[in-house]
Amino acid sequence: MKRRNFLKTSALLAGSATLPNLAWSAQSSDGPLGYPLTHRVTDAKAPAVYFVPAVDGAALVRLYDALGQKRIGKVGIKMTFETPGGPHLDPQLVKALADHTKATLIENNCYPPRDTTQKHLEVARSNGFDETIAPIDILDSDGHMDLPVSKGYHLKFARTGSHFANYDTLISMVRFKAHYLDFYGGTLKNLSICMGTGVEGKCLVHSAGEVMDYFSSRDDKTTCEAMSDAVKAAMEAKQGRWVFINVIDAFEPEDSCEGIKNLGNIGMLAGFDPVAVDQAAIDMTFGAAPNAQVRAQWEERHSTMLTAIAEANGVGSTHYRLVKI
C-alpha cells in the first residue's frame, strides 16, 4: 500500500474541528516573512521559538546552541529517512548537528519499503544517510517497549522501539511539510506516528487505540487526539530531555489546494515546546495564503487542528514568542 493511501483517512473534515481564530490583518510588521504570524505573542511567559532565516549546517548549529540544551548520556536525533527518492532532510544538514552533538540517528520501522530493519537501512543509504553522516539505530530492530500515556484522549500507552530506552538526550529534527499528505508533516507527527513501531505502534495511533495488527483509520479529529496522546507519552518518558527542530526549506508542495507555491528556504525553528514549534511553522507556511478564508481551507485540509488538540491535552502551547537569531 502506498504511503499516501496508507495515511489518508476515510474522509476530510466536515466542519467538526475547531480551527484557531484567524484574525487577518493587512499589517506585515509582526512577521519576518511579510505577513502576520497569527499565534505569535509578546507575553514573556509564552514558550520561546528560536528562528534562523537560513538553512545550512552552520546556522543549524547556531540555532541548536541558542537553546542551551544540557546534553547527558547518549544523544539521539529522532528523524525520518522518508521513502526512496522522496522529499527528505539534507544529509549534510543532519551531519552538521550529529557531529556537533555526537548523536546517533534514530527511527522506527515503517511501511513498505521500510518495513524491516535491513530494508529501512537500505532506504536510508539510498537517500544519502550512510555511515559518513552518523550512526543509525532502528529503534524497534530488537523489539518494542510501551510508554504510558497519562490522562490521554484515547491511548493508555504508545508502543515504540525498545532501543529508545538507551537514549538520555533527544533531539527531534524534521523537514516541515505543508501541502503534502492529509496531515501536515512536523514535530508532532515525528513524536507520534513516526515514534510508533512498524506495525503495532503506528496502527495503535491511527486507530486511536482500537487495533494494533492492521491499519484502521479514524476521522481526522480522533486521529489527531491519538497523536497528541502519543506525543505526551514520548515526552513524559524522557521528561525534560527533548528539543524540537523544524526545517522549513524549499519544499515543493504537492496537493490540490488552490494557490499554493514553493516558498523557498524560509529557515529553521527550534524550541523546547513541540506544539509551539509546529504552530510557528504552520503560521509561516499556511500564513502565505492570500486571505483568512483560504488559509482556513488549507488548515482544514491538512489537519492543523492537531496543535490546538495537543495544547488541550497538556502537550504544549499554540502561542509563542519568536526569537530571531
MARMARDO-243687 format. One record per residue (C-alpha): residue number from 1; x, y, z; residue in one letter. Coordinates in nm, 3 decimals, padded with zeros to 5 digits. Example, Ala and Ser with C-alpha at 12.3 -4.5 7.8 and 13.67 -1.06 7.14 Angstrom:
2
{1; {01.230; -00.450; 00.780}; 'A'},
{2; {01.367; -00.106; 00.714}; 'S'},
***
This chain:
325
{1; {00.000; 00.000; 00.000}; 'M'},
{2; {00.135; 00.342; -00.094}; 'K'},
{3; {00.229; 00.573; 00.189}; 'R'},
{4; {-00.015; 00.843; 00.076}; 'R'},
{5; {-00.305; 00.595; 00.070}; 'N'},
{6; {-00.196; 00.441; 00.399}; 'F'},
{7; {-00.212; 00.777; 00.576}; 'L'},
{8; {-00.533; 00.904; 00.417}; 'K'},
{9; {-00.828; 00.892; 00.647}; 'T'},
{10; {-01.177; 00.789; 00.544}; 'S'},
{11; {-01.298; 01.145; 00.483}; 'A'},
{12; {-01.193; 01.506; 00.513}; 'L'},
{13; {-01.324; 01.711; 00.799}; 'L'},
{14; {-01.681; 01.829; 00.760}; 'A'},
{15; {-01.653; 02.127; 00.986}; 'G'},
{16; {-01.630; 01.918; 01.302}; 'S'},
{17; {-01.298; 02.061; 01.420}; 'A'},
{18; {-01.249; 02.391; 01.592}; 'T'},
{19; {-00.993; 02.593; 01.399}; 'L'},
{20; {-00.792; 02.877; 01.554}; 'P'},
{21; {-00.943; 03.223; 01.533}; 'N'},
{22; {-00.769; 03.358; 01.224}; 'L'},
{23; {-00.782; 03.734; 01.271}; 'A'},
{24; {-00.642; 03.850; 00.937}; 'W'},
{25; {-00.452; 04.176; 00.913}; 'S'},
{26; {-00.306; 04.375; 00.628}; 'A'},
{27; {-00.014; 04.469; 00.850}; 'Q'},
{28; {00.310; 04.283; 00.787}; 'S'},
{29; {00.524; 04.424; 01.065}; 'S'},
{30; {00.462; 04.137; 01.307}; 'D'},
{31; {00.605; 03.865; 01.086}; 'G'},
{32; {00.953; 03.821; 00.936}; 'P'},
{33; {00.804; 03.691; 00.612}; 'L'},
{34; {00.588; 03.988; 00.519}; 'G'},
{35; {00.262; 03.858; 00.668}; 'Y'},
{36; {00.127; 03.815; 01.021}; 'P'},
{37; {00.214; 03.520; 01.240}; 'L'},
{38; {-00.127; 03.466; 01.397}; 'T'},
{39; {-00.013; 03.286; 01.713}; 'H'},
{40; {00.291; 03.498; 01.788}; 'R'},
{41; {00.271; 03.691; 02.117}; 'V'},
{42; {00.495; 03.913; 02.326}; 'T'},
{43; {00.400; 03.756; 02.660}; 'D'},
{44; {00.723; 03.669; 02.840}; 'A'},
{45; {00.556; 03.358; 02.983}; 'K'},
{46; {00.492; 03.212; 02.636}; 'A'},
{47; {00.741; 02.949; 02.517}; 'P'},
{48; {01.026; 03.079; 02.304}; 'A'},
{49; {01.064; 02.955; 01.949}; 'V'},
{50; {01.403; 03.039; 01.805}; 'Y'},
{51; {01.419; 03.124; 01.435}; 'F'},
{52; {01.712; 03.148; 01.197}; 'V'},
{53; {01.631; 03.263; 00.840}; 'P'},
{54; {01.873; 03.021; 00.675}; 'A'},
{55; {01.902; 02.650; 00.603}; 'V'},
{56; {02.262; 02.536; 00.635}; 'D'},
{57; {02.481; 02.345; 00.878}; 'G'},
{58; {02.640; 02.645; 01.048}; 'A'},
{59; {02.302; 02.811; 01.103}; 'A'},
{60; {02.161; 02.485; 01.242}; 'L'},
{61; {02.440; 02.452; 01.497}; 'V'},
{62; {02.393; 02.817; 01.596}; 'R'},
{63; {02.020; 02.760; 01.636}; 'L'},
{64; {02.069; 02.447; 01.845}; 'Y'},
{65; {02.326; 02.613; 02.070}; 'D'},
{66; {02.085; 02.902; 02.132}; 'A'},
{67; {01.856; 02.653; 02.309}; 'L'},
{68; {02.122; 02.564; 02.563}; 'G'},
{69; {02.014; 02.201; 02.588}; 'Q'},
{70; {02.207; 02.016; 02.856}; 'K'},
{71; {02.340; 01.701; 02.693}; 'R'},
{72; {02.382; 01.397; 02.911}; 'I'},
{73; {02.449; 01.035; 02.821}; 'G'},
{74; {02.367; 00.903; 02.476}; 'K'},
{75; {02.224; 01.155; 02.226}; 'V'},
{76; {01.965; 01.055; 01.967}; 'G'},
{77; {01.834; 01.262; 01.677}; 'I'},
{78; {01.482; 01.140; 01.603}; 'K'},
{79; {01.417; 01.187; 01.233}; 'M'},
{80; {01.270; 01.004; 00.936}; 'T'},
{81; {01.461; 00.875; 00.634}; 'F'},
{82; {01.147; 00.901; 00.416}; 'E'},
{83; {01.071; 00.695; 00.105}; 'T'},
{84; {01.327; 00.622; -00.167}; 'P'},
{85; {01.384; 00.942; -00.359}; 'G'},
{86; {01.114; 01.120; -00.160}; 'G'},
{87; {01.147; 01.463; -00.001}; 'P'},
{88; {01.382; 01.434; 00.294}; 'H'},
{89; {01.623; 01.630; 00.507}; 'L'},
{90; {01.957; 01.722; 00.353}; 'D'},
{91; {02.202; 01.461; 00.487}; 'P'},
{92; {02.478; 01.720; 00.517}; 'Q'},
{93; {02.249; 01.938; 00.728}; 'L'},
{94; {02.184; 01.644; 00.958}; 'V'},
{95; {02.556; 01.564; 00.969}; 'K'},
{96; {02.638; 01.913; 01.098}; 'A'},
{97; {02.414; 01.864; 01.401}; 'L'},
{98; {02.508; 01.499; 01.454}; 'A'},
{99; {02.879; 01.585; 01.452}; 'D'},
{100; {02.821; 01.876; 01.690}; 'H'},
{101; {02.625; 01.667; 01.940}; 'T'},
{102; {02.793; 01.328; 01.878}; 'K'},
{103; {02.447; 01.188; 01.811}; 'A'},
{104; {02.301; 00.873; 01.663}; 'T'},
{105; {02.017; 00.900; 01.411}; 'L'},
{106; {01.718; 00.710; 01.549}; 'I'},
{107; {01.396; 00.596; 01.385}; 'E'},
{108; {01.143; 00.312; 01.392}; 'N'},
{109; {01.048; 00.081; 01.109}; 'N'},
{110; {00.765; 00.194; 00.889}; 'C'},
{111; {00.553; 00.090; 00.593}; 'Y'},
{112; {00.696; -00.085; 00.285}; 'P'},
{113; {00.966; -00.047; 00.168}; 'P'},
{114; {01.084; 00.041; 00.523}; 'R'},
{115; {00.907; -00.243; 00.698}; 'D'},
{116; {01.219; -00.435; 00.800}; 'T'},
{117; {01.539; -00.304; 00.954}; 'T'},
{118; {01.750; -00.419; 00.659}; 'Q'},
{119; {01.525; -00.257; 00.401}; 'K'},
{120; {01.493; 00.056; 00.611}; 'H'},
{121; {01.871; 00.094; 00.628}; 'L'},
{122; {01.889; 00.045; 00.252}; 'E'},
{123; {01.640; 00.328; 00.202}; 'V'},
{124; {01.837; 00.549; 00.440}; 'A'},
{125; {02.155; 00.487; 00.243}; 'R'},
{126; {01.977; 00.548; -00.089}; 'S'},
{127; {01.868; 00.889; 00.041}; 'N'},
{128; {02.222; 00.979; 00.141}; 'G'},
{129; {02.231; 00.875; 00.505}; 'F'},
{130; {02.530; 00.642; 00.501}; 'D'},
{131; {02.792; 00.579; 00.769}; 'E'},
{132; {02.970; 00.905; 00.682}; 'T'},
{133; {02.671; 01.107; 00.811}; 'I'},
{134; {02.616; 00.947; 01.152}; 'A'},
{135; {02.546; 00.610; 01.315}; 'P'},
{136; {02.189; 00.486; 01.263}; 'I'},
{137; {01.979; 00.295; 01.515}; 'D'},
{138; {01.644; 00.146; 01.410}; 'I'},
{139; {01.475; 00.153; 01.748}; 'L'},
{140; {01.244; -00.145; 01.700}; 'D'},
{141; {01.502; -00.376; 01.542}; 'S'},
{142; {01.510; -00.583; 01.865}; 'D'},
{143; {01.153; -00.548; 01.988}; 'G'},
{144; {00.934; -00.287; 02.150}; 'H'},
{145; {00.864; -00.101; 02.471}; 'M'},
{146; {00.541; 00.064; 02.585}; 'D'},
{147; {00.530; 00.425; 02.706}; 'L'},
{148; {00.242; 00.511; 02.943}; 'P'},
{149; {00.001; 00.789; 02.850}; 'V'},
{150; {-00.129; 00.993; 03.142}; 'S'},
{151; {-00.483; 01.130; 03.108}; 'K'},
{152; {-00.493; 01.095; 02.730}; 'G'},
{153; {-00.787; 01.116; 02.493}; 'Y'},
{154; {-00.774; 00.755; 02.370}; 'H'},
{155; {-00.440; 00.582; 02.428}; 'L'},
{156; {-00.333; 00.414; 02.751}; 'K'},
{157; {00.017; 00.365; 02.611}; 'F'},
{158; {00.225; 00.425; 02.298}; 'A'},
{159; {00.441; 00.148; 02.153}; 'R'},
{160; {00.791; 00.234; 02.030}; 'T'},
{161; {01.119; 00.053; 01.974}; 'G'},
{162; {01.298; -00.098; 02.271}; 'S'},
{163; {01.622; 00.087; 02.189}; 'H'},
{164; {01.450; 00.413; 02.287}; 'F'},
{165; {01.540; 00.328; 02.645}; 'A'},
{166; {01.910; 00.367; 02.559}; 'N'},
{167; {01.894; 00.742; 02.490}; 'Y'},
{168; {01.928; 01.015; 02.750}; 'D'},
{169; {01.921; 01.329; 02.534}; 'T'},
{170; {01.671; 01.361; 02.249}; 'L'},
{171; {01.656; 01.595; 01.951}; 'I'},
{172; {01.358; 01.582; 01.715}; 'S'},
{173; {01.454; 01.707; 01.371}; 'M'},
{174; {01.210; 01.713; 01.080}; 'V'},
{175; {01.167; 01.866; 00.741}; 'R'},
{176; {00.838; 02.051; 00.782}; 'F'},
{177; {00.598; 01.952; 00.504}; 'K'},
{178; {00.287; 02.156; 00.435}; 'A'},
{179; {00.057; 02.079; 00.142}; 'H'},
{180; {00.162; 01.718; 00.101}; 'Y'},
{181; {-00.031; 01.446; 00.284}; 'L'},
{182; {-00.363; 01.499; 00.458}; 'D'},
{183; {-00.178; 01.553; 00.785}; 'F'},
{184; {00.091; 01.820; 00.767}; 'Y'},
{185; {00.435; 01.679; 00.848}; 'G'},
{186; {00.605; 01.828; 01.152}; 'G'},
{187; {00.733; 01.771; 01.503}; 'T'},
{188; {00.408; 01.632; 01.648}; 'L'},
{189; {00.391; 01.369; 01.376}; 'K'},
{190; {00.756; 01.280; 01.433}; 'N'},
{191; {00.682; 01.211; 01.802}; 'L'},
{192; {00.361; 01.018; 01.745}; 'S'},
{193; {00.304; 00.812; 01.430}; 'I'},
{194; {00.675; 00.808; 01.345}; 'C'},
{195; {00.767; 00.709; 01.700}; 'M'},
{196; {00.545; 00.401; 01.669}; 'G'},
{197; {00.684; 00.059; 01.586}; 'T'},
{198; {00.645; -00.057; 01.227}; 'G'},
{199; {00.303; -00.216; 01.260}; 'V'},
{200; {00.164; -00.219; 01.614}; 'E'},
{201; {00.274; 00.128; 01.724}; 'G'},
{202; {00.157; 00.305; 01.410}; 'K'},
{203; {-00.171; 00.115; 01.387}; 'C'},
{204; {-00.236; 00.194; 01.752}; 'L'},
{205; {-00.218; 00.567; 01.682}; 'V'},
{206; {-00.410; 00.560; 01.353}; 'H'},
{207; {-00.694; 00.361; 01.509}; 'S'},
{208; {-00.693; 00.568; 01.831}; 'A'},
{209; {-00.618; 00.260; 02.037}; 'G'},
{210; {-00.868; 00.022; 01.879}; 'E'},
{211; {-00.637; -00.217; 01.689}; 'V'},
{212; {-00.265; -00.291; 01.666}; 'M'},
{213; {-00.231; -00.559; 01.399}; 'D'},
{214; {-00.379; -00.390; 01.092}; 'Y'},
{215; {-00.438; -00.040; 00.960}; 'F'},
{216; {-00.772; 00.110; 01.055}; 'S'},
{217; {-00.821; 00.483; 01.018}; 'S'},
{218; {-01.046; 00.704; 01.226}; 'R'},
{219; {-01.173; 01.051; 01.145}; 'D'},
{220; {-00.910; 01.323; 01.138}; 'D'},
{221; {-01.005; 01.479; 01.471}; 'K'},
{222; {-00.990; 01.146; 01.654}; 'T'},
{223; {-00.657; 01.062; 01.490}; 'T'},
{224; {-00.517; 01.399; 01.598}; 'C'},
{225; {-00.629; 01.328; 01.955}; 'E'},
{226; {-00.450; 00.993; 01.950}; 'A'},
{227; {-00.139; 01.156; 01.800}; 'M'},
{228; {-00.134; 01.406; 02.086}; 'S'},
{229; {-00.156; 01.114; 02.332}; 'D'},
{230; {00.148; 00.952; 02.172}; 'A'},
{231; {00.345; 01.279; 02.182}; 'V'},
{232; {00.264; 01.310; 02.552}; 'K'},
{233; {00.394; 00.956; 02.610}; 'A'},
{234; {00.725; 01.025; 02.430}; 'A'},
{235; {00.780; 01.348; 02.620}; 'M'},
{236; {00.693; 01.207; 02.961}; 'E'},
{237; {00.916; 00.903; 02.904}; 'A'},
{238; {01.214; 01.138; 02.866}; 'K'},
{239; {01.089; 01.436; 03.061}; 'Q'},
{240; {01.299; 01.746; 03.011}; 'G'},
{241; {01.529; 01.566; 02.768}; 'R'},
{242; {01.380; 01.679; 02.434}; 'W'},
{243; {01.436; 01.972; 02.198}; 'V'},
{244; {01.249; 02.016; 01.872}; 'F'},
{245; {01.366; 02.147; 01.535}; 'I'},
{246; {01.159; 02.217; 01.222}; 'N'},
{247; {01.348; 02.279; 00.899}; 'V'},
{248; {01.142; 02.483; 00.651}; 'I'},
{249; {01.339; 02.454; 00.330}; 'D'},
{250; {01.239; 02.494; -00.036}; 'A'},
{251; {00.971; 02.227; -00.011}; 'F'},
{252; {00.780; 02.155; -00.332}; 'E'},
{253; {00.412; 02.132; -00.230}; 'P'},
{254; {00.201; 01.855; -00.383}; 'E'},
{255; {-00.174; 01.856; -00.335}; 'D'},
{256; {-00.495; 02.003; -00.473}; 'S'},
{257; {-00.503; 02.316; -00.257}; 'C'},
{258; {-00.561; 02.626; -00.465}; 'E'},
{259; {-00.294; 02.893; -00.474}; 'G'},
{260; {-00.002; 02.706; -00.317}; 'I'},
{261; {00.356; 02.764; -00.425}; 'K'},
{262; {00.711; 02.684; -00.324}; 'N'},
{263; {00.808; 02.941; -00.062}; 'L'},
{264; {01.182; 02.873; -00.087}; 'G'},
{265; {01.412; 02.840; 00.212}; 'N'},
{266; {01.223; 03.009; 00.496}; 'I'},
{267; {01.462; 02.896; 00.767}; 'G'},
{268; {01.466; 02.678; 01.078}; 'M'},
{269; {01.275; 02.682; 01.406}; 'L'},
{270; {01.368; 02.528; 01.740}; 'A'},
{271; {01.240; 02.516; 02.095}; 'G'},
{272; {01.151; 02.307; 02.399}; 'F'},
{273; {00.777; 02.310; 02.324}; 'D'},
{274; {00.673; 02.083; 02.032}; 'P'},
{275; {00.333; 02.246; 01.990}; 'V'},
{276; {00.481; 02.596; 01.972}; 'A'},
{277; {00.747; 02.488; 01.721}; 'V'},
{278; {00.485; 02.329; 01.495}; 'D'},
{279; {00.247; 02.624; 01.532}; 'Q'},
{280; {00.519; 02.869; 01.431}; 'A'},
{281; {00.592; 02.657; 01.123}; 'A'},
{282; {00.220; 02.646; 01.039}; 'I'},
{283; {00.197; 03.025; 01.073}; 'D'},
{284; {00.498; 03.070; 00.844}; 'M'},
{285; {00.376; 02.832; 00.572}; 'T'},
{286; {-00.005; 02.838; 00.580}; 'F'},
{287; {00.018; 03.208; 00.657}; 'G'},
{288; {00.122; 03.259; 00.295}; 'A'},
{289; {-00.244; 03.216; 00.197}; 'A'},
{290; {-00.394; 03.520; 00.020}; 'P'},
{291; {-00.667; 03.562; 00.284}; 'N'},
{292; {-00.810; 03.409; 00.600}; 'A'},
{293; {-01.071; 03.203; 00.417}; 'Q'},
{294; {-00.813; 03.027; 00.200}; 'V'},
{295; {-00.588; 02.968; 00.499}; 'R'},
{296; {-00.877; 02.810; 00.690}; 'A'},
{297; {-00.940; 02.579; 00.393}; 'Q'},
{298; {-00.572; 02.484; 00.378}; 'W'},
{299; {-00.559; 02.418; 00.751}; 'E'},
{300; {-00.874; 02.205; 00.745}; 'E'},
{301; {-00.740; 02.007; 00.450}; 'R'},
{302; {-00.416; 01.927; 00.636}; 'H'},
{303; {-00.545; 01.875; 00.991}; 'S'},
{304; {-00.353; 02.158; 01.153}; 'T'},
{305; {-00.610; 02.138; 01.434}; 'M'},
{306; {-00.354; 01.895; 01.578}; 'L'},
{307; {-00.175; 02.180; 01.755}; 'T'},
{308; {-00.489; 02.304; 01.933}; 'A'},
{309; {-00.581; 01.947; 02.029}; 'I'},
{310; {-00.229; 01.884; 02.162}; 'A'},
{311; {-00.247; 02.207; 02.363}; 'E'},
{312; {-00.577; 02.097; 02.520}; 'A'},
{313; {-00.409; 01.764; 02.602}; 'N'},
{314; {-00.137; 01.939; 02.800}; 'G'},
{315; {00.142; 01.881; 02.548}; 'V'},
{316; {00.237; 02.245; 02.485}; 'G'},
{317; {00.122; 02.590; 02.379}; 'S'},
{318; {-00.007; 02.719; 02.047}; 'T'},
{319; {00.112; 03.070; 02.135}; 'H'},
{320; {00.481; 03.150; 02.128}; 'Y'},
{321; {00.744; 03.421; 02.136}; 'R'},
{322; {00.959; 03.430; 01.823}; 'L'},
{323; {01.329; 03.491; 01.890}; 'V'},
{324; {01.532; 03.559; 01.578}; 'K'},
{325; {01.899; 03.470; 01.594}; 'I'},
***
